[in-house]
Amino acid sequence: MSWLEALILGIVQGLTEFLPVSSSGHLEIGQALLGTAGEENLTFAVLVHAATVLSTLVILWSEVAKLFKGTFTTLQWNAEKDYVAKILVSMIPVFIVGMFFKDQVEAFFGNGLLLVGICLLITACLLALSEWLQKKRQNVGHEVTYKDAIIIGLAQACAVLPGLSRSGTTIATGLLCGVKKESVAQFSFLMVLIPILGEAFLDLLKLLQGELTSDLGLVPAIVGFLAAFLTGCFACRFMIEIVRRQRLIWFALYCAVVGMATIIVTLC
């Protein structure tokens, strides 16, 4: 992978991690168009995902700091501990998938774009349905409950499939559950921090122990990381505002067009 390819794919990852259009699906499409393949793909994907987690911490630092302070500076049960507990509950489904079905999930990546196209169409349907239902409810909603947390967590576990947008699926699921727009957007971005950081840490250990090999060079790694981080900062702030203004239908249309185009190109 050259530094230019890493730059392009890093920008793609940074923008699409927070926009509800599937970062994994767009990485698959980008790698297919650029002709990049090999063992460095998994390492690069983990690297740029870690970069977007860092961008989440930067943009939502005040919320993260508030949760950290409220959780660890007092023994009393408070709103911060309650919120962190809901995040931990939401992680249970993706933890189970990561522990027991990791190999099966990884088998979906790099095996053609037909699945990506189908999952993009599913993402489009979820986004369109959630926006329609929000308008019908006249934007009335509640804060995230423990029941919402586990349902949103199940949605996140399903979104490990390439083309099924993690942010789109979790935000749409939260909206379908009746959660407030601002609340579900923030919860969606915060709930992914620990799983992605944990995945990055485990893959780093594998690299150090020689269990995972990679031909990814230092320069492409740095370029890809910085590109994903900088564009991720922009996309994270942008997406929160998009959800607040209820403009998900445009992303639904985009996913539908790209999904159909991907399926047609794959089958023809």
C-alpha positions in Angstrom: 0.0 0.0 0.0 1.4 3.4 -1.0 1.1 6.6 1.0 -1.4 8.0 -1.5 -3.6 4.9 -1.2 -3.3 5.1 2.6 -4.3 8.8 2.4 -7.4 8.1 0.3 -8.5 5.2 2.4 -7.8 7.1 5.6 -10.0 9.9 4.5 -12.7 7.4 3.4 -12.5 5.8 6.9 -12.5 9.1 8.8 -15.6 10.5 6.9 -17.6 7.3 6.8 -17.0 6.1 10.4 -19.4 8.7 11.8 -21.6 9.3 8.7 -24.2 6.6 8.5 -22.9 5.0 5.3 -20.6 2.2 6.6 -16.9 2.7 6.9 -16.1 -1.0 6.5 -18.2 -1.2 3.4 -16.5 1.9 1.9 -13.1 0.6 2.8 -13.9 -2.7 1.0 -15.1 -0.7 -2.1 -12.0 1.6 -1.9 -9.6 -1.3 -1.6 -11.3 -3.0 -4.6 -11.1 0.2 -6.7 -7.4 0.9 -5.7 -6.4 -2.8 -6.1 -4.9 -3.0 -2.6 -5.0 -6.4 -1.1 -3.0 -8.5 1.3 -2.4 -9.0 5.0 -1.8 -5.2 5.6 -5.5 -4.6 5.0 -6.6 -5.9 8.5 -3.8 -4.0 10.2 -4.7 -0.8 8.3 -8.4 -1.2 9.2 -7.6 -1.5 12.9 -5.2 1.5 12.7 -7.7 3.9 11.1 -10.5 2.7 13.4 -8.2 3.6 16.3 -7.7 7.0 14.7 -11.4 7.6 14.5 -11.8 6.6 18.2 -9.2 9.2 19.0 -11.2 11.8 17.1 -14.3 10.8 19.1 -12.4 11.5 22.3 -11.3 14.9 21.0 -14.7 16.1 19.9 -16.6 14.6 22.8 -13.9 15.3 25.4 -16.1 17.3 27.7 -18.7 14.5 27.9 -16.0 11.8 28.3 -14.3 13.8 31.1 -17.6 14.3 32.9 -18.4 10.6 32.7 -14.8 9.7 33.9 -15.0 12.2 36.8 -18.5 11.2 37.9 -17.6 7.5 37.7 -14.3 7.4 39.6 -14.3 10.3 42.0 -17.2 9.2 44.2 -18.6 5.9 45.5 -22.2 7.1 45.3 -24.4 5.9 42.4 -25.0 8.9 40.2 -26.1 9.8 36.6 -22.5 9.3 35.2 -22.2 5.8 36.7 -25.7 5.0 35.4 -24.7 6.2 31.9 -21.4 4.2 31.9 -23.3 1.1 33.1 -25.6 1.5 30.0 -22.6 1.7 27.8 -21.2 -1.5 29.3 -24.6 -3.2 28.8 -24.6 -2.2 25.2 -21.2 -3.8 24.7 -22.3 -7.3 25.7 -23.6 -8.4 22.2 -20.5 -7.2 20.4 -18.3 -8.7 23.1 -19.9 -12.1 22.5 -19.5 -11.7 18.7 -15.8 -10.7 19.1 -15.0 -13.6 21.5 -16.8 -16.4 19.8 -17.4 -15.5 16.2 -14.4 -13.3 15.3 -13.1 -15.7 12.6 -16.5 -16.0 11.0 -16.9 -12.2 10.9 -13.4 -11.7 9.4 -14.3 -14.2 6.7 -16.9 -11.7 5.4 -14.2 -9.2 4.6 -12.4 -9.3 1.3 -14.7 -11.9 -0.3 -16.5 -9.7 -2.9 -18.7 -6.7 -2.8 -22.1 -8.3 -3.2 -22.6 -8.5 0.6 -21.5 -4.9 0.9 -24.1 -3.8 -1.6 -26.9 -5.7 0.1 -26.0 -4.4 3.6 -25.9 -0.8 2.2 -29.5 -1.3 1.0 -30.4 -2.5 4.5 -28.7 0.6 6.0 -30.7 2.8 3.7 -34.0 1.2 4.8 -33.1 1.6 8.5 -32.3 5.3 8.1 -35.4 6.0 6.0 -37.7 4.1 8.4 -36.2 5.9 11.5 -36.6 9.3 10.0 -40.1 8.6 9.0 -41.0 7.4 12.4 -39.3 10.4 14.1 -41.4 12.8 12.1 -44.6 10.8 12.9 -43.7 11.1 16.6 -43.0 14.8 16.2 -39.5 14.3 17.5 -40.7 13.4 21.1 -38.3 11.0 22.7 -36.7 9.8 25.9 -33.2 9.3 27.3 -31.4 5.9 26.7 -32.7 3.2 29.0 -31.1 -0.1 29.9 -33.5 -1.8 27.5 -32.6 0.6 24.8 -28.9 0.0 25.5 -29.1 -3.7 25.0 -31.2 -3.3 21.8 -28.7 -0.7 20.4 -25.9 -3.1 21.4 -27.5 -5.9 19.4 -27.7 -3.5 16.4 -24.0 -2.7 16.8 -23.1 -6.4 16.9 -25.0 -6.9 13.6 -23.2 -3.9 12.1 -19.9 -5.8 12.1 -20.9 -6.9 8.6 -19.3 -4.8 5.9 -21.8 -2.4 4.4 -24.0 -2.3 7.4 -23.2 1.1 8.9 -22.4 1.0 12.7 -23.3 4.6 13.4 -26.3 4.4 11.0 -27.6 1.1 12.5 -27.2 2.1 16.1 -28.6 5.6 15.6 -31.5 4.4 13.6 -32.2 1.6 16.1 -32.2 4.1 19.0 -34.6 6.4 17.1 -36.9 3.5 16.4 -36.8 2.7 20.1 -38.0 6.3 20.8 -34.7 7.7 22.1 -34.1 11.5 21.7 -32.0 12.4 18.6 -29.2 14.1 20.5 -29.0 11.4 23.1 -28.8 8.5 20.7 -26.1 10.2 18.6 -23.9 10.8 21.5 -24.5 7.3 23.0 -23.7 5.7 19.6 -20.4 7.4 19.4 -19.4 6.8 23.0 -20.4 3.1 23.1 -17.9 2.1 20.4 -14.8 3.5 22.1 -13.9 0.5 24.3 -14.6 -2.2 21.7 -12.5 -0.6 19.0 -9.7 0.3 21.4 -9.8 -3.2 22.8 -9.6 -4.7 19.2 -6.7 -2.4 18.4 -4.8 -3.4 21.5 -5.3 -7.1 20.9 -4.1 -6.8 17.3 -1.1 -4.8 18.5 -0.2 -7.6 20.9 -0.6 -10.1 18.0 1.8 -8.0 15.9 4.3 -7.8 18.7 4.1 -11.6 19.3 4.4 -12.4 15.6 0.9 -14.0 15.4 -0.2 -11.3 12.9 2.0 -10.3 10.1 1.7 -7.1 8.0 3.5 -5.6 5.0 2.1 -2.1 5.9 4.9 0.4 5.8 5.5 3.1 8.4 4.8 6.0 6.1 1.4 4.7 4.8 0.5 3.8 8.4 1.2 7.4 9.7 -0.5 9.0 6.6 -3.6 6.8 7.0 -3.8 7.4 10.7 -3.6 11.2 10.4 -6.0 11.3 7.5 -8.6 9.2 9.4 -8.1 11.2 12.6 -8.5 14.7 11.0 -11.5 13.8 8.8 -13.0 11.9 11.7 -13.0 15.0 13.9 -14.9 16.8 11.2 -17.4 14.0 10.5 -18.1 13.4 14.2 -19.1 17.0 14.9 -20.9 17.2 11.6 -22.9 14.0 12.2 -24.2 15.1 15.6 -25.6 18.3 14.0 -27.1 16.2 11.2 -29.0 14.0 13.6 -30.1 17.0 15.6 -31.6 18.5 12.4 -33.0 15.2 11.2 -31.5 14.9 7.8 -30.8 11.2 7.7 -32.9 10.7 4.5 -30.1 12.0 2.3 -27.7 9.4 3.7 -30.5 6.8 3.1 -30.7 7.8 -0.5 -26.9 7.8 -0.8 -26.6 4.3 0.7 -29.4 3.0 -1.7 -27.6 4.4 -4.8 -24.2 3.1 -3.8 -25.7 -0.2 -2.7 -27.5 -0.8 -6.0 -24.5 0.3 -8.0 -22.2 -2.1 -6.1 -24.6 -5.0 -6.6 -25.0 -4.2 -10.3 -21.2 -4.0 -10.9 -20.7 -7.2 -8.9 -23.3 -9.2 -10.8 -22.5 -7.8 -14.3 
